Protein backbone atom coordinates (compact mmCIF):
# COMPACT_ATOMS: atom_id res chain seq x y z
CA UNK A 1 0.00 0.00 0.00
CA UNK A 2 1.11 3.54 -0.74
CA UNK A 3 2.43 5.29 2.38
CA UNK A 4 1.02 8.68 1.42
CA UNK A 5 -1.45 10.09 3.95
CA UNK A 6 -4.77 11.13 2.43
CA UNK A 7 -7.16 13.40 4.29
CA UNK A 8 -10.92 12.94 3.89
CA UNK A 9 -13.23 15.92 4.32
CA UNK A 10 -16.97 15.09 4.14
CA UNK A 11 -19.06 17.78 2.48
CA UNK A 12 -21.90 18.16 4.96
CA UNK A 13 -24.37 19.60 2.43
CA UNK A 14 -24.65 16.03 1.14
CA UNK A 15 -26.21 15.06 4.47
CA UNK A 16 -29.28 16.20 6.41
CA UNK A 17 -28.42 19.63 7.78
CA UNK A 18 -31.32 19.48 10.24
CA UNK A 19 -29.64 16.61 12.11
CA UNK A 20 -26.02 17.40 11.33
CA UNK A 21 -25.11 18.28 14.92
CA UNK A 22 -26.01 14.80 16.11
CA UNK A 23 -24.54 13.24 12.98
CA UNK A 24 -21.07 14.78 13.28
CA UNK A 25 -20.91 13.71 16.92
CA UNK A 26 -20.72 10.15 15.55
CA UNK A 27 -17.94 10.85 13.06
CA UNK A 28 -14.70 9.10 14.00
CA UNK A 29 -11.86 11.67 14.14
CA UNK A 30 -9.45 8.82 13.48
CA UNK A 31 -11.00 8.42 10.04
CA UNK A 32 -12.61 11.79 9.25
CA UNK A 33 -9.82 14.37 9.04
CA UNK A 34 -11.80 17.56 8.33
CA UNK A 35 -15.41 18.72 7.97
CA UNK A 36 -16.02 20.54 4.68
CA UNK A 37 -18.48 23.40 5.08
CA UNK A 38 -19.74 24.96 1.84
CA UNK A 39 -20.89 28.51 2.48
CA UNK A 40 -22.94 29.63 -0.54
CA UNK A 41 -24.38 33.14 -0.90
CA UNK A 42 -26.82 32.84 -3.82
CA UNK A 43 -24.64 35.35 -5.67
CA UNK A 44 -21.23 33.86 -6.45
CA UNK A 45 -23.08 30.56 -6.84
CA UNK A 46 -26.84 30.16 -7.38
CA UNK A 47 -27.60 28.24 -4.18
CA UNK A 48 -27.81 29.33 -0.55
CA UNK A 49 -26.61 27.20 2.35
CA UNK A 50 -25.63 28.57 5.76
CA UNK A 51 -23.44 31.14 7.44
CA UNK A 52 -21.27 31.63 10.52
CA UNK A 53 -24.12 31.05 13.00
CA UNK A 54 -24.74 27.51 11.78
CA UNK A 55 -21.01 26.75 11.74
CA UNK A 56 -20.62 28.07 15.28
CA UNK A 57 -23.39 25.77 16.52
CA UNK A 58 -22.09 22.76 14.59
CA UNK A 59 -18.62 23.20 16.06
CA UNK A 60 -20.04 22.52 19.53
CA UNK A 61 -20.77 18.92 18.51
CA UNK A 62 -17.35 17.83 17.23
CA UNK A 63 -13.62 18.20 17.70
CA UNK A 64 -12.92 17.43 14.05
CA UNK A 65 -11.20 20.46 12.46
CA UNK A 66 -13.37 22.60 10.20
CA UNK A 67 -12.63 23.23 6.52
CA UNK A 68 -14.67 26.33 5.60
CA UNK A 69 -15.13 26.84 1.84
CA UNK A 70 -16.43 30.32 1.08
CA UNK A 71 -18.35 30.26 -2.21
CA UNK A 72 -19.26 33.90 -1.73
CA UNK A 73 -18.77 37.14 -3.63
CA UNK A 74 -16.22 39.54 -2.13
CA UNK A 75 -15.23 37.34 0.84
CA UNK A 76 -13.17 40.21 2.23
CA UNK A 77 -16.43 41.87 3.32
CA UNK A 78 -17.36 39.07 5.74
CA UNK A 79 -14.07 37.28 6.35
CA UNK A 80 -13.80 38.44 9.96
CA UNK A 81 -16.98 36.55 10.90
CA UNK A 82 -15.43 33.28 9.74
CA UNK A 83 -12.03 34.04 11.25
CA UNK A 84 -13.77 34.39 14.64
CA UNK A 85 -14.85 30.75 14.37
CA UNK A 86 -11.20 29.61 14.35
CA UNK A 87 -11.57 26.80 11.79
CA UNK A 88 -8.56 24.82 10.59
CA UNK A 89 -8.89 26.20 7.04
CA UNK A 90 -10.67 29.08 5.35
CA UNK A 91 -10.78 28.73 1.58
CA UNK A 92 -11.76 31.61 -0.71
CA UNK A 93 -12.30 31.54 -4.46
CA UNK A 94 -9.84 33.12 -6.86
CA UNK A 95 -12.79 34.24 -9.00
CA UNK A 96 -14.69 35.88 -6.13
CA UNK A 97 -12.34 38.73 -5.25
CA UNK A 98 -9.99 41.28 -6.75
CA UNK A 99 -7.78 41.01 -3.66
CA UNK A 100 -7.00 37.33 -3.07
CA UNK A 101 -3.51 37.85 -1.62
CA UNK A 102 -4.79 40.36 0.93
CA UNK A 103 -7.49 37.98 2.17
CA UNK A 104 -5.15 34.98 2.24
CA UNK A 105 -2.63 36.93 4.32
CA UNK A 106 -5.35 38.05 6.72
CA UNK A 107 -6.46 34.46 7.25
CA UNK A 108 -2.90 33.39 8.04
CA UNK A 109 -2.27 36.36 10.33
CA UNK A 110 -5.10 35.08 12.50
CA UNK A 111 -3.55 31.64 12.92
CA UNK A 112 -5.79 29.89 10.39
CA UNK A 113 -4.59 27.98 7.35
CA UNK A 114 -5.37 29.76 4.11
CA UNK A 115 -6.84 28.18 1.01
CA UNK A 116 -7.53 29.32 -2.54
CA UNK A 117 -10.10 27.57 -4.75
CA UNK A 118 -10.17 27.50 -8.54
CA UNK A 119 -13.22 26.84 -10.72
CA UNK A 120 -12.87 24.38 -13.62
CA UNK A 121 -12.87 27.20 -16.19
CA UNK A 122 -10.02 29.11 -14.52
CA UNK A 123 -6.54 28.29 -15.85
CA UNK A 124 -4.53 26.46 -13.22
CA UNK A 125 -1.64 28.86 -13.86
CA UNK A 126 -3.69 31.64 -12.25
CA UNK A 127 -2.78 30.31 -8.81
CA UNK A 128 0.96 29.96 -9.38
CA UNK A 129 1.92 33.46 -8.25
CA UNK A 130 -0.39 33.22 -5.23
CA UNK A 131 0.79 29.84 -3.95
CA UNK A 132 3.19 31.42 -1.46
CA UNK A 133 0.15 32.81 0.41
CA UNK A 134 -1.61 29.44 0.51
CA UNK A 135 -1.53 26.48 2.83
CA UNK A 136 -3.95 24.65 0.53
CA UNK A 137 -5.18 25.01 -3.05
CA UNK A 138 -8.59 23.62 -3.92
CA UNK A 139 -9.19 22.39 -7.46
CA UNK A 140 -12.90 22.17 -8.20
CA UNK A 141 -13.66 19.07 -10.24
CA UNK A 142 -17.25 20.24 -10.79
CA UNK A 143 -18.76 23.70 -11.23
CA UNK A 144 -19.31 25.10 -7.72
CA UNK A 145 -22.73 25.49 -6.16
CA UNK A 146 -24.52 22.42 -7.48
CA UNK A 147 -24.43 19.27 -5.37
CA UNK A 148 -24.29 15.85 -7.06
CA UNK A 149 -22.47 16.64 -10.32
CA UNK A 150 -20.24 14.19 -12.18
CA UNK A 151 -16.47 14.41 -11.85
CA UNK A 152 -14.74 16.43 -14.59
CA UNK A 153 -11.87 14.24 -15.80
CA UNK A 154 -9.71 17.18 -16.90
CA UNK A 155 -9.25 17.92 -13.20
CA UNK A 156 -6.66 15.12 -13.09
CA UNK A 157 -4.27 16.89 -15.47
CA UNK A 158 -4.88 20.17 -13.60
CA UNK A 159 -3.89 18.51 -10.34
CA UNK A 160 -0.74 17.09 -11.93
CA UNK A 161 0.29 20.47 -13.40
CA UNK A 162 -0.25 22.19 -10.06
CA UNK A 163 1.71 19.51 -8.20
CA UNK A 164 4.59 19.83 -10.65
CA UNK A 165 4.66 23.60 -10.19
CA UNK A 166 4.52 23.44 -6.39
CA UNK A 167 7.49 21.07 -6.32
CA UNK A 168 9.48 23.25 -8.72
CA UNK A 169 8.68 26.39 -6.70
CA UNK A 170 9.71 24.76 -3.41
CA UNK A 171 6.11 24.94 -2.21
CA UNK A 172 5.54 21.21 -1.89
CA UNK A 173 4.12 21.68 1.63
CA UNK A 174 1.04 23.36 0.10
CA UNK A 175 -1.74 20.78 0.14
CA UNK A 176 -3.88 20.12 -2.93
CA UNK A 177 -7.55 19.62 -2.22
CA UNK A 178 -10.07 18.30 -4.76
CA UNK A 179 -13.84 18.75 -4.54
CA UNK A 180 -16.57 17.33 -6.74
CA UNK A 181 -17.71 13.90 -7.86
CA UNK A 182 -15.05 11.90 -6.02
CA UNK A 183 -15.82 8.20 -5.60
CA UNK A 184 -14.07 4.87 -5.03
CA UNK A 185 -13.81 4.55 -8.81
CA UNK A 186 -11.80 7.74 -9.44
CA UNK A 187 -10.09 8.63 -6.15
CA UNK A 188 -6.91 6.65 -6.86
CA UNK A 189 -6.29 8.55 -10.10
CA UNK A 190 -6.86 11.87 -8.32
CA UNK A 191 -4.47 10.99 -5.49
CA UNK A 192 -1.85 9.63 -7.89
CA UNK A 193 -1.94 12.99 -9.73
CA UNK A 194 -1.05 14.79 -6.48
CA UNK A 195 -4.15 15.39 -4.36
CA UNK A 196 -3.74 15.36 -0.58
CA UNK A 197 -7.21 16.29 0.70
CA UNK A 198 -10.36 14.76 -0.74
CA UNK A 199 -13.76 16.38 -0.33
CA UNK A 200 -16.52 13.80 -0.72
CA UNK A 201 -20.29 14.13 -0.54
CA UNK A 202 -22.62 11.45 -1.88
CA UNK A 203 -19.92 8.77 -1.89
CA UNK A 204 -19.70 9.14 1.90
CA UNK A 205 -23.28 9.85 2.91
CA UNK A 206 -25.19 7.47 0.63
CA UNK A 207 -24.00 4.34 2.45
CA UNK A 208 -25.35 5.29 5.87
CA UNK A 209 -22.13 4.62 7.82
CA UNK A 210 -19.87 7.56 7.00
CA UNK A 211 -16.91 6.20 8.96
CA UNK A 212 -16.90 2.95 7.00
CA UNK A 213 -17.41 4.84 3.73
CA UNK A 214 -14.42 7.05 4.52
CA UNK A 215 -12.26 4.02 5.25
CA UNK A 216 -13.27 2.50 1.91
CA UNK A 217 -12.36 5.73 0.12
CA UNK A 218 -8.93 5.80 1.75
CA UNK A 219 -8.36 2.17 0.87
CA UNK A 220 -9.38 2.80 -2.74
CA UNK A 221 -7.08 5.82 -2.88
CA UNK A 222 -3.96 4.11 -1.65
CA UNK A 223 -4.46 0.40 -2.25
C-alpha positions as a Python dict, from the first residue, in 0.01 Angstrom:
ca = {
    (1, 'X'): (0, 0, 0),
    (2, 'X'): (111, 354, -74),
    (3, 'X'): (243, 529, 238),
    (4, 'X'): (102, 868, 142),
    (5, 'X'): (-145, 1009, 395),
    (6, 'X'): (-477, 1113, 243),
    (7, 'X'): (-716, 1340, 429),
    (8, 'X'): (-1092, 1294, 389),
    (9, 'X'): (-1323, 1592, 432),
    (10, 'X'): (-1697, 1509, 414),
    (11, 'X'): (-1906, 1778, 248),
    (12, 'X'): (-2190, 1816, 496),
    (13, 'X'): (-2437, 1960, 243),
    (14, 'X'): (-2465, 1603, 114),
    (15, 'X'): (-2621, 1506, 447),
    (16, 'X'): (-2928, 1620, 641),
    (17, 'X'): (-2842, 1963, 778),
    (18, 'X'): (-3132, 1948, 1024),
    (19, 'X'): (-2964, 1661, 1211),
    (20, 'X'): (-2602, 1740, 1133),
    (21, 'X'): (-2511, 1828, 1492),
    (22, 'X'): (-2601, 1480, 1611),
    (23, 'X'): (-2454, 1324, 1298),
    (24, 'X'): (-2107, 1478, 1328),
    (25, 'X'): (-2091, 1371, 1692),
    (26, 'X'): (-2072, 1015, 1555),
    (27, 'X'): (-1794, 1085, 1306),
    (28, 'X'): (-1470, 910, 1400),
    (29, 'X'): (-1186, 1167, 1414),
    (30, 'X'): (-945, 882, 1348),
    (31, 'X'): (-1100, 842, 1004),
    (32, 'X'): (-1261, 1179, 925),
    (33, 'X'): (-982, 1437, 904),
    (34, 'X'): (-1180, 1756, 833),
    (35, 'X'): (-1541, 1872, 797),
    (36, 'X'): (-1602, 2054, 468),
    (37, 'X'): (-1848, 2340, 508),
    (38, 'X'): (-1974, 2496, 184),
    (39, 'X'): (-2089, 2851, 248),
    (40, 'X'): (-2294, 2963, -54),
    (41, 'X'): (-2438, 3314, -90),
    (42, 'X'): (-2682, 3284, -382),
    (43, 'X'): (-2464, 3535, -567),
    (44, 'X'): (-2123, 3386, -645),
    (45, 'X'): (-2308, 3056, -684),
    (46, 'X'): (-2684, 3016, -738),
    (47, 'X'): (-2760, 2824, -418),
    (48, 'X'): (-2781, 2933, -55),
    (49, 'X'): (-2661, 2720, 235),
    (50, 'X'): (-2563, 2857, 576),
    (51, 'X'): (-2344, 3114, 744),
    (52, 'X'): (-2127, 3163, 1052),
    (53, 'X'): (-2412, 3105, 1300),
    (54, 'X'): (-2474, 2751, 1178),
    (55, 'X'): (-2101, 2675, 1174),
    (56, 'X'): (-2062, 2807, 1528),
    (57, 'X'): (-2339, 2577, 1652),
    (58, 'X'): (-2209, 2276, 1459),
    (59, 'X'): (-1862, 2320, 1606),
    (60, 'X'): (-2004, 2252, 1953),
    (61, 'X'): (-2077, 1892, 1851),
    (62, 'X'): (-1735, 1783, 1723),
    (63, 'X'): (-1362, 1820, 1770),
    (64, 'X'): (-1292, 1743, 1405),
    (65, 'X'): (-1120, 2046, 1246),
    (66, 'X'): (-1337, 2260, 1020),
    (67, 'X'): (-1263, 2323, 652),
    (68, 'X'): (-1467, 2633, 560),
    (69, 'X'): (-1513, 2684, 184),
    (70, 'X'): (-1643, 3032, 108),
    (71, 'X'): (-1835, 3026, -221),
    (72, 'X'): (-1926, 3390, -173),
    (73, 'X'): (-1877, 3714, -363),
    (74, 'X'): (-1622, 3954, -213),
    (75, 'X'): (-1523, 3734, 84),
    (76, 'X'): (-1317, 4021, 223),
    (77, 'X'): (-1643, 4187, 332),
    (78, 'X'): (-1736, 3907, 574),
    (79, 'X'): (-1407, 3728, 635),
    (80, 'X'): (-1380, 3844, 996),
    (81, 'X'): (-1698, 3655, 1090),
    (82, 'X'): (-1543, 3328, 974),
    (83, 'X'): (-1203, 3404, 1125),
    (84, 'X'): (-1377, 3439, 1464),
    (85, 'X'): (-1485, 3075, 1437),
    (86, 'X'): (-1120, 2961, 1435),
    (87, 'X'): (-1157, 2680, 1179),
    (88, 'X'): (-856, 2482, 1059),
    (89, 'X'): (-889, 2620, 704),
    (90, 'X'): (-1067, 2908, 535),
    (91, 'X'): (-1078, 2873, 158),
    (92, 'X'): (-1176, 3161, -71),
    (93, 'X'): (-1230, 3154, -446),
    (94, 'X'): (-984, 3312, -686),
    (95, 'X'): (-1279, 3424, -900),
    (96, 'X'): (-1469, 3588, -613),
    (97, 'X'): (-1234, 3873, -525),
    (98, 'X'): (-999, 4128, -675),
    (99, 'X'): (-778, 4101, -366),
    (100, 'X'): (-700, 3733, -307),
    (101, 'X'): (-351, 3785, -162),
    (102, 'X'): (-479, 4036, 93),
    (103, 'X'): (-749, 3798, 217),
    (104, 'X'): (-515, 3498, 224),
    (105, 'X'): (-263, 3693, 432),
    (106, 'X'): (-535, 3805, 672),
    (107, 'X'): (-646, 3446, 725),
    (108, 'X'): (-290, 3339, 804),
    (109, 'X'): (-227, 3636, 1033),
    (110, 'X'): (-510, 3508, 1250),
    (111, 'X'): (-355, 3164, 1292),
    (112, 'X'): (-579, 2989, 1039),
    (113, 'X'): (-459, 2798, 735),
    (114, 'X'): (-537, 2976, 411),
    (115, 'X'): (-684, 2818, 101),
    (116, 'X'): (-753, 2932, -254),
    (117, 'X'): (-1010, 2757, -475),
    (118, 'X'): (-1017, 2750, -854),
    (119, 'X'): (-1322, 2684, -1072),
    (120, 'X'): (-1287, 2438, -1362),
    (121, 'X'): (-1287, 2720, -1619),
    (122, 'X'): (-1002, 2911, -1452),
    (123, 'X'): (-654, 2829, -1585),
    (124, 'X'): (-453, 2646, -1322),
    (125, 'X'): (-164, 2886, -1386),
    (126, 'X'): (-369, 3164, -1225),
    (127, 'X'): (-278, 3031, -881),
    (128, 'X'): (96, 2996, -938),
    (129, 'X'): (192, 3346, -825),
    (130, 'X'): (-39, 3322, -523),
    (131, 'X'): (79, 2984, -395),
    (132, 'X'): (319, 3142, -146),
    (133, 'X'): (15, 3281, 41),
    (134, 'X'): (-161, 2944, 51),
    (135, 'X'): (-153, 2648, 283),
    (136, 'X'): (-395, 2465, 53),
    (137, 'X'): (-518, 2501, -305),
    (138, 'X'): (-859, 2362, -392),
    (139, 'X'): (-919, 2239, -746),
    (140, 'X'): (-1290, 2217, -820),
    (141, 'X'): (-1366, 1907, -1024),
    (142, 'X'): (-1725, 2024, -1079),
    (143, 'X'): (-1876, 2370, -1123),
    (144, 'X'): (-1931, 2510, -772),
    (145, 'X'): (-2273, 2549, -616),
    (146, 'X'): (-2452, 2242, -748),
    (147, 'X'): (-2443, 1927, -537),
    (148, 'X'): (-2429, 1585, -706),
    (149, 'X'): (-2247, 1664, -1032),
    (150, 'X'): (-2024, 1419, -1218),
    (151, 'X'): (-1647, 1441, -1185),
    (152, 'X'): (-1474, 1643, -1459),
    (153, 'X'): (-1187, 1424, -1580),
    (154, 'X'): (-971, 1718, -1690),
    (155, 'X'): (-925, 1792, -1320),
    (156, 'X'): (-666, 1512, -1309),
    (157, 'X'): (-427, 1689, -1547),
    (158, 'X'): (-488, 2017, -1360),
    (159, 'X'): (-389, 1851, -1034),
    (160, 'X'): (-74, 1709, -1193),
    (161, 'X'): (29, 2047, -1340),
    (162, 'X'): (-25, 2219, -1006),
    (163, 'X'): (171, 1951, -820),
    (164, 'X'): (459, 1983, -1065),
    (165, 'X'): (466, 2360, -1019),
    (166, 'X'): (452, 2344, -639),
    (167, 'X'): (749, 2107, -632),
    (168, 'X'): (948, 2325, -872),
    (169, 'X'): (868, 2639, -670),
    (170, 'X'): (971, 2476, -341),
    (171, 'X'): (611, 2494, -221),
    (172, 'X'): (554, 2121, -189),
    (173, 'X'): (412, 2168, 163),
    (174, 'X'): (104, 2336, 10),
    (175, 'X'): (-174, 2078, 14),
    (176, 'X'): (-388, 2012, -293),
    (177, 'X'): (-755, 1962, -222),
    (178, 'X'): (-1007, 1830, -476),
    (179, 'X'): (-1384, 1875, -454),
    (180, 'X'): (-1657, 1733, -674),
    (181, 'X'): (-1771, 1390, -786),
    (182, 'X'): (-1505, 1190, -602),
    (183, 'X'): (-1582, 820, -560),
    (184, 'X'): (-1407, 487, -503),
    (185, 'X'): (-1381, 455, -881),
    (186, 'X'): (-1180, 774, -944),
    (187, 'X'): (-1009, 863, -615),
    (188, 'X'): (-691, 665, -686),
    (189, 'X'): (-629, 855, -1010),
    (190, 'X'): (-686, 1187, -832),
    (191, 'X'): (-447, 1099, -549),
    (192, 'X'): (-185, 963, -789),
    (193, 'X'): (-194, 1299, -973),
    (194, 'X'): (-105, 1479, -648),
    (195, 'X'): (-415, 1539, -436),
    (196, 'X'): (-374, 1536, -58),
    (197, 'X'): (-721, 1629, 70),
    (198, 'X'): (-1036, 1476, -74),
    (199, 'X'): (-1376, 1638, -33),
    (200, 'X'): (-1652, 1380, -72),
    (201, 'X'): (-2029, 1413, -54),
    (202, 'X'): (-2262, 1145, -188),
    (203, 'X'): (-1992, 877, -189),
    (204, 'X'): (-1970, 914, 190),
    (205, 'X'): (-2328, 985, 291),
    (206, 'X'): (-2519, 747, 63),
    (207, 'X'): (-2400, 434, 245),
    (208, 'X'): (-2535, 529, 587),
    (209, 'X'): (-2213, 462, 782),
    (210, 'X'): (-1987, 756, 700),
    (211, 'X'): (-1691, 620, 896),
    (212, 'X'): (-1690, 295, 700),
    (213, 'X'): (-1741, 484, 373),
    (214, 'X'): (-1442, 705, 452),
    (215, 'X'): (-1226, 402, 525),
    (216, 'X'): (-1327, 250, 191),
    (217, 'X'): (-1236, 573, 12),
    (218, 'X'): (-893, 580, 175),
    (219, 'X'): (-836, 217, 87),
    (220, 'X'): (-938, 280, -274),
    (221, 'X'): (-708, 582, -288),
    (222, 'X'): (-396, 411, -165),
    (223, 'X'): (-446, 40, -225),
}
